[in-house]
Structures are given as structure tokens and as C-alpha cells.
Amino acid sequence: MSHTFLFLAQLGGAGGGGTTLLFLVALFAIMYFVMIRPQQKQLKEHRALLAALKKGDDVVTQGGVLGKIHAVTDKIVTLEVANGIRIRVLKNSIQGKSSVAEEAAPAATGKEEK
């Protein structure tokens, strides 16, 4: 009886070359559509955001600093974080445009309804 299982196991492994190659191709395709492609899309959107930055935009940095753009150069952005207080940050460290003022207004109206 054990010889039968051994024989069947050897038969199943004999055609494994093509199956293994097909499995690897399928695995790479899944990895591409699940990991690589979305990451490339996100990177493209971030580059477009950085290219579109202009004076007066409210932004947030990756460190969580909120500010209004005072000046933009090729690699450095000067943010005004308070009246008269400006900091320089790398343009790549800008995470996105800030919508804190837009989020605060509905929150304030929500509290008045209670």
C-alpha cells in the first residue's frame, strides 16, 4: 500500500516543470497588480501634486506640520506656520494639501446641533 502512494507521488512531481513556471508567472502577475501598480500610481499622483504647488496653498508635511506656502523653489518650500514664522522644508516632504479649515467648519456646526 505504501508503494502505491510513493508511485502516485512520483507521478505528480514528474510534470512539475511547466506547472512551476506557470505558478511563478501567475504569482508575479498577482504581485504586480496588488503591489507594484498601485504604488506607481500613487507616486505619479504625488509628483503631480508637488509640481502643482503654488504660493498660498495650505499643505501638510509628512511630519504633520501644517502651513501655508510662502515661497516655492525647485527643491525647497517655505511654509508660514504662524504669523511671521516661516520654516523651510524639502519639497519631497510635502504629503498633500491640507483641508483642516474645511473639516473644522462642519465639525463646529455639528456641535451646535446637539
C-alpha positions as CSV (number, residue, x, y, z in Angstrom):
1,M,0.0,0.0,0.0
2,S,2.8,2.5,0.8
3,H,4.3,1.6,-2.6
4,T,1.1,2.9,-4.3
5,F,1.3,6.2,-2.6
6,L,5.0,6.6,-3.4
7,F,4.3,5.8,-7.1
8,L,1.4,8.4,-7.2
9,A,3.6,11.0,-5.5
10,Q,6.3,10.4,-8.2
11,L,3.8,10.7,-11.0
12,G,2.5,14.0,-9.6
13,G,6.0,15.5,-9.4
14,A,7.1,14.4,-12.9
15,G,5.2,17.2,-14.8
16,G,6.1,19.9,-12.3
17,G,8.4,21.9,-14.5
18,G,5.7,23.5,-16.6
19,T,3.4,23.8,-13.6
20,T,6.1,25.5,-11.5
21,L,6.8,28.0,-14.3
22,L,3.1,28.8,-14.7
23,F,2.8,29.2,-10.9
24,L,5.7,31.7,-10.9
25,V,4.2,33.7,-13.7
26,A,0.8,33.8,-12.0
27,L,2.5,34.8,-8.7
28,F,4.4,37.7,-10.4
29,A,1.2,38.9,-12.1
30,I,-0.6,39.0,-8.8
31,M,2.2,40.8,-7.1
32,Y,2.3,43.4,-10.0
33,F,-1.4,44.1,-9.8
34,V,-1.6,44.1,-6.0
35,M,1.6,45.8,-5.0
36,I,3.6,47.4,-7.8
37,R,1.0,49.0,-10.0
38,P,-0.9,50.9,-7.1
39,Q,2.4,52.1,-5.7
40,Q,3.5,53.5,-9.1
41,K,0.1,55.2,-9.5
42,Q,0.4,56.8,-6.0
43,L,3.9,58.0,-6.9
44,K,2.7,59.6,-10.1
45,E,-0.1,61.4,-8.2
46,H,2.4,62.7,-5.6
47,R,4.7,64.0,-8.3
48,A,1.8,65.8,-9.9
49,L,0.9,67.3,-6.6
50,L,4.4,68.6,-6.0
51,A,4.6,70.1,-9.5
52,A,1.3,72.0,-8.9
53,L,2.3,73.6,-5.6
54,K,2.0,77.4,-5.6
55,K,2.1,80.3,-3.2
56,G,-0.9,80.4,-0.9
57,D,-1.7,76.7,-0.8
58,D,-2.3,75.1,2.6
59,V,-0.3,72.0,2.9
60,V,0.7,69.3,5.4
61,T,4.2,67.8,5.7
62,Q,5.0,64.1,6.3
63,G,5.9,65.2,9.9
64,G,2.4,66.6,10.4
65,V,3.3,70.3,10.2
66,L,0.5,72.4,8.8
67,G,1.3,75.6,7.0
68,K,0.7,78.0,4.1
69,I,3.2,78.1,1.3
70,H,5.1,81.4,1.2
71,A,7.7,80.6,-1.5
72,V,8.5,77.6,-3.7
73,T,11.8,76.7,-5.4
74,D,13.0,73.6,-7.2
75,K,13.7,71.6,-4.0
76,I,12.7,73.8,-1.1
77,V,9.3,75.1,0.1
78,T,9.0,77.9,2.6
79,L,6.0,77.4,4.9
80,E,4.4,80.0,7.1
81,V,3.2,78.1,10.1
82,A,2.1,81.1,12.2
83,N,2.1,84.9,11.6
84,G,5.6,85.8,10.8
85,I,7.1,82.4,11.5
86,R,8.4,80.6,8.4
87,I,10.2,77.3,8.1
88,R,11.9,75.7,5.1
89,V,11.2,72.1,4.2
90,L,12.1,69.9,1.4
91,K,9.6,69.8,-1.4
92,N,9.5,66.0,-1.3
93,S,8.4,66.1,2.4
94,I,5.1,67.7,1.4
95,Q,2.5,65.0,1.9
96,G,-0.5,66.7,0.5
97,K,-2.8,69.7,0.5
98,S,-4.4,70.5,3.8
99,S,-8.1,70.7,4.3
100,V,-8.2,71.4,8.0
101,A,-10.2,74.6,7.7
102,E,-12.8,72.8,5.6
103,E,-13.0,69.9,8.1
104,A,-13.3,72.3,11.1
105,A,-16.4,74.1,9.8
106,P,-18.6,71.0,9.6
107,A,-17.4,69.9,13.0
108,A,-18.4,73.2,14.5
109,T,-21.8,73.1,13.0
110,G,-22.2,69.5,14.2
111,K,-21.6,70.6,17.8
112,E,-24.2,73.4,17.6
113,E,-26.9,70.9,16.6
114,K,-26.6,68.9,19.9
